Amino acid sequence: MQHLVFVYGTLRSGESNHHYLSTAQFLGHHQTEPQFALYDLGPYPALSVGQKSIQGEVYLINEETLIELDKLEDVPVEYHRETIVTPFGQAWIYLYQDAEQLSDEIASGDWCQRV
């Protein structure tokens, strides 16, 4: 089975966990609707409900890659998956579970521009 996934942090091209997508097909860049907030947790970001657009990339992945991403994202403990609409179709997105603890928002909505 094939899935689409929207990645916004360490899974993006050039970032530390991009190797998890080595067998994935890059479909394109995407900016979400303004319904999220992106936070800096140090080594990786957290995404929660908010009012900002988030920059990211959409990939076509197989079932095995989705299982690996769920392990990486510690689903359902640290993150959970929801779907969003992208120009490429419905895509999975990982949302942080403990949003009340978040404080260091990335105002640009772009993890790669956080510094």
N, CA and C atoms as a LAMMPS dump frame, in Angstrom:
ITEM: TIMESTEP
0
ITEM: NUMBER OF ATOMS
345
ITEM: BOX BOUNDS ff ff ff
-5.0000000000000000e+02 5.0000000000000000e+02
-5.0000000000000000e+02 5.0000000000000000e+02
-5.0000000000000000e+02 5.0000000000000000e+02
ITEM: ATOMS id mol type element x y z
1 1 1 N 0.837 -1.186 0
2 1 2 C 0 0 0
3 1 3 C 0.882 1.25 0
4 2 1 N 0.453 2.255 -0.741
5 2 2 C 1.184 3.516 -0.84
6 2 3 C 0.502 4.58 0.016
7 3 1 N 1.312 5.476 0.567
8 3 2 C 0.815 6.568 1.397
9 3 3 C 1.529 7.85 0.985
10 4 1 N 0.901 8.979 1.27
11 4 2 C 1.577 10.266 1.161
12 4 3 C 1.879 10.738 2.579
13 5 1 N 3.032 11.377 2.739
14 5 2 C 3.389 11.931 4.036
15 5 3 C 3.938 13.336 3.829
16 6 1 N 3.505 14.256 4.691
17 6 2 C 4.008 15.628 4.703
18 6 3 C 5.022 15.704 5.823
19 7 1 N 6.268 16.054 5.48
20 7 2 C 7.325 16.161 6.489
21 7 3 C 7.75 17.617 6.614
22 8 1 N 8.012 18.046 7.85
23 8 2 C 8.264 19.463 8.121
24 8 3 C 9.515 19.704 8.952
25 9 1 N 10.198 18.641 9.376
26 9 2 C 11.348 18.809 10.27
27 9 3 C 12.55 17.997 9.848
28 10 1 N 12.977 17.086 10.715
29 10 2 C 14.217 16.332 10.483
30 10 3 C 14.113 15.33 9.345
31 11 1 N 12.916 15.091 8.822
32 11 2 C 12.754 14.187 7.681
33 11 3 C 12.908 14.914 6.345
34 12 1 N 12.963 16.243 6.368
35 12 2 C 13.108 17.006 5.123
36 12 3 C 14.469 16.784 4.491
37 13 1 N 14.548 17.041 3.219
38 13 2 C 15.797 16.898 2.463
39 13 3 C 16.905 17.714 3.12
40 14 1 N 18.052 17.079 3.332
41 14 2 C 19.196 17.75 3.931
42 14 3 C 19.208 17.712 5.449
43 15 1 N 18.154 17.195 6.07
44 15 2 C 18.067 17.149 7.532
45 15 3 C 18.474 15.761 8.052
46 16 1 N 18.618 15.657 9.376
47 16 2 C 19.249 14.494 10.009
48 16 3 C 18.542 13.159 9.812
49 17 1 N 17.238 13.141 9.651
50 17 2 C 16.509 11.872 9.49
51 17 3 C 15.988 11.637 8.077
52 18 1 N 16.469 12.41 7.124
53 18 2 C 15.987 12.265 5.744
54 18 3 C 16.253 10.867 5.182
55 19 1 N 17.264 10.182 5.711
56 19 2 C 17.586 8.829 5.219
57 19 3 C 16.419 7.849 5.383
58 20 1 N 15.477 8.147 6.286
59 20 2 C 14.296 7.292 6.42
60 20 3 C 13.451 7.298 5.141
61 21 1 N 13.643 8.311 4.316
62 21 2 C 12.864 8.445 3.074
63 21 3 C 13.679 8.053 1.846
64 22 1 N 14.715 7.25 2.041
65 22 2 C 15.607 6.891 0.926
66 22 3 C 14.89 6.143 -0.194
67 23 1 N 13.819 5.421 0.118
68 23 2 C 13.071 4.698 -0.915
69 23 3 C 11.806 5.448 -1.332
70 24 1 N 11.58 6.633 -0.765
71 24 2 C 10.37 7.404 -1.045
72 24 3 C 10.531 8.219 -2.327
73 25 1 N 9.408 8.566 -2.911
74 25 2 C 9.398 9.443 -4.084
75 25 3 C 9.01 10.846 -3.651
76 26 1 N 9.901 11.812 -3.892
77 26 2 C 9.612 13.215 -3.586
78 26 3 C 8.578 13.719 -4.576
79 27 1 N 7.477 14.264 -4.062
80 27 2 C 6.424 14.791 -4.937
81 27 3 C 6.491 16.3 -5.062
82 28 1 N 6.933 16.985 -4.01
83 28 2 C 7.049 18.43 -4.102
84 28 3 C 6.969 19.115 -2.76
85 29 1 N 7.193 20.419 -2.797
86 29 2 C 7.101 21.257 -1.606
87 29 3 C 5.643 21.626 -1.391
88 30 1 N 5.311 21.884 -0.138
89 30 2 C 3.938 22.269 0.182
90 30 3 C 3.945 23.181 1.403
91 31 1 N 3.057 24.151 1.389
92 31 2 C 2.812 25.016 2.541
93 31 3 C 1.395 24.734 3.01
94 32 1 N 1.247 24.372 4.28
95 32 2 C -0.077 24.015 4.791
96 32 3 C -0.989 25.238 4.885
97 33 1 N -2.254 24.955 5.097
98 33 2 C -3.196 26.009 5.464
99 33 3 C -2.745 26.568 6.815
100 34 1 N -3.13 27.796 7.162
101 34 2 C -2.697 28.389 8.438
102 34 3 C -3.462 27.817 9.635
103 35 1 N -3.166 26.561 9.95
104 35 2 C -3.878 25.885 11.044
105 35 3 C -2.953 25.165 12.015
106 36 1 N -1.639 25.493 11.959
107 36 2 C -0.667 24.809 12.8
108 36 3 C 0.263 25.8 13.499
109 37 1 N 1.033 25.287 14.434
110 37 2 C 2.111 26.02 15.083
111 37 3 C 3.299 25.071 15.171
112 38 1 N 4.496 25.567 14.867
113 38 2 C 5.715 24.755 14.859
114 38 3 C 6.616 25.23 15.988
115 39 1 N 7.136 24.276 16.761
116 39 2 C 7.968 24.582 17.924
117 39 3 C 9.312 23.881 17.823
118 40 1 N 10.316 24.51 18.4
119 40 2 C 11.677 23.979 18.415
120 40 3 C 11.909 23.238 19.729
121 41 1 N 12.111 21.921 19.641
122 41 2 C 12.404 21.108 20.822
123 41 3 C 13.897 20.82 20.935
124 42 1 N 14.707 21.537 20.161
125 42 2 C 16.153 21.297 20.162
126 42 3 C 16.536 20.429 18.981
127 43 1 N 16.605 19.102 19.172
128 43 2 C 17.014 18.233 18.071
129 43 3 C 15.933 18.001 17.004
130 44 1 N 14.694 18.314 17.318
131 44 2 C 13.605 18.11 16.358
132 44 3 C 12.443 19.046 16.707
133 45 1 N 11.521 19.22 15.744
134 45 2 C 10.391 20.118 15.989
135 45 3 C 9.162 19.39 16.519
136 46 1 N 8.23 20.17 17.009
137 46 2 C 6.909 19.682 17.398
138 46 3 C 5.873 20.518 16.662
139 47 1 N 4.864 19.859 16.148
140 47 2 C 3.79 20.528 15.425
141 47 3 C 2.503 20.371 16.216
142 48 1 N 1.78 21.465 16.372
143 48 2 C 0.481 21.397 17.046
144 48 3 C -0.513 22.274 16.298
145 49 1 N -1.725 22.272 16.776
146 49 2 C -2.768 23.116 16.198
147 49 3 C -2.419 24.574 16.492
148 50 1 N -2.616 25.425 15.51
149 50 2 C -2.311 26.836 15.665
150 50 3 C -2.898 27.641 14.523
151 51 1 N -2.216 28.743 14.18
152 51 2 C -2.746 29.622 13.135
153 51 3 C -1.696 30.01 12.108
154 52 1 N -0.661 29.179 11.948
155 52 2 C 0.403 29.472 10.989
156 52 3 C 0.442 28.415 9.889
157 53 1 N 0.979 28.814 8.742
158 53 2 C 1.255 27.875 7.661
159 53 3 C 2.634 27.274 7.899
160 54 1 N 2.773 25.999 7.599
161 54 2 C 4.026 25.281 7.829
162 54 3 C 4.616 24.86 6.486
163 55 1 N 5.922 25.058 6.355
164 55 2 C 6.641 24.675 5.137
165 55 3 C 7.091 23.221 5.26
166 56 1 N 6.974 22.481 4.168
167 56 2 C 7.426 21.102 4.2
168 56 3 C 7.479 20.482 2.83
169 57 1 N 7.618 19.169 2.827
170 57 2 C 7.754 18.386 1.606
171 57 3 C 6.796 17.201 1.669
172 58 1 N 6.304 16.799 0.505
173 58 2 C 5.395 15.656 0.42
174 58 3 C 6.098 14.525 -0.32
175 59 1 N 6 13.33 0.268
176 59 2 C 6.624 12.133 -0.29
177 59 3 C 5.596 11.02 -0.435
178 60 1 N 5.797 10.19 -1.452
179 60 2 C 5.04 8.96 -1.637
180 60 3 C 5.866 7.853 -0.998
181 61 1 N 5.282 7.164 -0.011
182 61 2 C 6.017 6.134 0.718
183 61 3 C 5.237 4.823 0.711
184 62 1 N 5.939 3.732 1.017
185 62 2 C 5.274 2.439 1.12
186 62 3 C 4.916 2.151 2.581
187 63 1 N 4.225 1.053 2.791
188 63 2 C 3.75 0.681 4.128
189 63 3 C 4.92 0.489 5.102
190 64 1 N 6.015 -0.125 4.641
191 64 2 C 7.173 -0.363 5.505
192 64 3 C 7.776 0.956 5.989
193 65 1 N 7.856 1.94 5.099
194 65 2 C 8.394 3.248 5.491
195 65 3 C 7.473 3.918 6.492
196 66 1 N 6.157 3.809 6.291
197 66 2 C 5.206 4.393 7.241
198 66 3 C 5.392 3.773 8.632
199 67 1 N 5.587 2.484 8.694
200 67 2 C 5.817 1.807 9.98
201 67 3 C 7.095 2.328 10.626
202 68 1 N 8.147 2.511 9.834
203 68 2 C 9.408 3.049 10.365
204 68 3 C 9.238 4.493 10.857
205 69 1 N 8.488 5.296 10.121
206 69 2 C 8.247 6.674 10.544
207 69 3 C 7.435 6.716 11.836
208 70 1 N 6.456 5.819 11.966
209 70 2 C 5.681 5.759 13.207
210 70 3 C 6.578 5.421 14.395
211 71 1 N 7.537 4.527 14.189
212 71 2 C 8.494 4.193 15.257
213 71 3 C 9.357 5.408 15.594
214 72 1 N 9.88 6.07 14.568
215 72 2 C 10.711 7.258 14.766
216 72 3 C 9.954 8.334 15.535
217 73 1 N 8.705 8.541 15.178
218 73 2 C 7.892 9.599 15.78
219 73 3 C 7.221 9.151 17.085
220 74 1 N 7.475 7.923 17.505
221 74 2 C 6.943 7.365 18.758
222 74 3 C 5.421 7.487 18.817
223 75 1 N 4.774 7.055 17.727
224 75 2 C 3.313 7.024 17.65
225 75 3 C 2.826 5.82 18.46
226 76 1 N 1.87 5.943 19.325
227 76 2 C 1.026 7.095 19.625
228 76 3 C 1.436 7.84 20.898
229 77 1 N 2.656 7.667 21.381
230 77 2 C 3.062 8.259 22.651
231 77 3 C 3.435 9.735 22.503
232 78 1 N 4.453 10.034 21.674
233 78 2 C 4.9 11.421 21.541
234 78 3 C 4.143 12.175 20.442
235 79 1 N 3.855 11.492 19.341
236 79 2 C 3.137 12.085 18.206
237 79 3 C 1.948 11.201 17.833
238 80 1 N 1.016 11.771 17.112
239 80 2 C -0.049 10.993 16.476
240 80 3 C -0.181 11.483 15.039
241 81 1 N -0.774 10.635 14.204
242 81 2 C -0.929 10.975 12.791
243 81 3 C -2.331 11.457 12.5
244 82 1 N -2.403 12.482 11.648
245 82 2 C -3.664 12.948 11.075
246 82 3 C -3.421 13.133 9.581
247 83 1 N -4.465 13.464 8.84
248 83 2 C -4.271 13.734 7.418
249 83 3 C -4.567 15.203 7.131
250 84 1 N -3.864 15.709 6.114
251 84 2 C -4.114 17.054 5.6
252 84 3 C -4.261 16.957 4.092
253 85 1 N -4.867 17.978 3.519
254 85 2 C -5.007 18.058 2.069
255 85 3 C -3.757 18.73 1.506
256 86 1 N -3.158 18.116 0.483
257 86 2 C -2.035 18.713 -0.242
258 86 3 C -2.389 18.701 -1.722
259 87 1 N -1.626 19.405 -2.556
260 87 2 C -1.898 19.369 -3.997
261 87 3 C -1.708 17.969 -4.595
262 88 1 N -1.074 17.07 -3.826
263 88 2 C -0.776 15.717 -4.306
264 88 3 C -1.775 14.695 -3.78
265 89 1 N -2.677 15.14 -2.909
266 89 2 C -3.668 14.256 -2.299
267 89 3 C -3.581 14.319 -0.785
268 90 1 N -4.379 13.499 -0.122
269 90 2 C -4.379 13.429 1.337
270 90 3 C -3.035 12.874 1.81
271 91 1 N -2.429 13.553 2.777
272 91 2 C -1.12 13.121 3.279
273 91 3 C -1.152 13.036 4.798
274 92 1 N -0.411 12.069 5.318
275 92 2 C -0.227 11.977 6.759
276 92 3 C 0.642 13.127 7.239
277 93 1 N 0.349 13.592 8.449
278 93 2 C 1.157 14.605 9.113
279 93 3 C 1.254 14.187 10.58
280 94 1 N 2.421 14.42 11.189
281 94 2 C 2.624 14.031 12.585
282 94 3 C 2.445 15.241 13.497
283 95 1 N 1.532 15.104 14.464
284 95 2 C 1.245 16.162 15.429
285 95 3 C 1.727 15.747 16.816
286 96 1 N 2.308 16.69 17.513
287 96 2 C 2.85 16.458 18.852
288 96 3 C 1.707 16.284 19.849
289 97 1 N 1.847 15.305 20.745
290 97 2 C 0.77 14.972 21.673
291 97 3 C 0.64 15.954 22.835
292 98 1 N 1.759 16.42 23.386
293 98 2 C 1.744 17.184 24.636
294 98 3 C 1.902 18.684 24.357
295 99 1 N 0.985 19.243 23.587
296 99 2 C 1.108 20.621 23.096
297 99 3 C 1.144 21.662 24.212
298 100 1 N 0.602 21.357 25.381
299 100 2 C 0.585 22.331 26.475
300 100 3 C 1.996 22.667 26.961
301 101 1 N 2.949 21.77 26.72
302 101 2 C 4.327 21.961 27.185
303 101 3 C 5.174 22.797 26.214
304 102 1 N 4.637 23.133 25.065
305 102 2 C 5.424 23.794 24.021
306 102 3 C 5.542 25.291 24.274
307 103 1 N 6.754 25.846 24.03
308 103 2 C 6.926 27.281 24.28
309 103 3 C 7.785 28.002 23.248
310 104 1 N 8.705 27.323 22.589
311 104 2 C 9.651 27.991 21.692
312 104 3 C 9.164 27.898 20.24
313 105 1 N 8.197 28.742 19.884
314 105 2 C 7.587 28.672 18.554
315 105 3 C 8.536 29.186 17.472
316 106 1 N 8.528 28.504 16.34
317 106 2 C 9.285 28.927 15.161
318 106 3 C 8.335 29.797 14.339
319 107 1 N 8.508 31.11 14.438
320 107 2 C 7.564 32.06 13.864
321 107 3 C 7.402 31.91 12.355
322 108 1 N 8.464 31.538 11.653
323 108 2 C 8.411 31.415 10.193
324 108 3 C 7.621 30.203 9.738
325 109 1 N 7.432 29.212 10.618
326 109 2 C 6.762 27.973 10.216
327 109 3 C 7.651 27.075 9.376
328 110 1 N 8.953 27.377 9.359
329 110 2 C 9.902 26.618 8.538
330 110 3 C 11.065 26.134 9.409
331 111 1 N 11.087 24.854 9.698
332 111 2 C 12.149 24.251 10.525
333 111 3 C 13.528 24.538 9.983
334 112 1 N 13.684 24.552 8.679
335 112 2 C 15.004 24.771 8.061
336 112 3 C 15.481 26.212 8.201
337 113 1 N 14.594 27.13 8.59
338 113 2 C 14.951 28.535 8.78
339 113 3 C 14.915 28.943 10.262
340 114 1 N 14.991 27.974 11.154
341 114 2 C 14.788 28.239 12.581
342 114 3 C 15.916 29.014 13.235
343 115 1 N 17.135 28.968 12.695
344 115 2 C 18.293 29.606 13.35
345 115 3 C 18.35 31.092 13.038
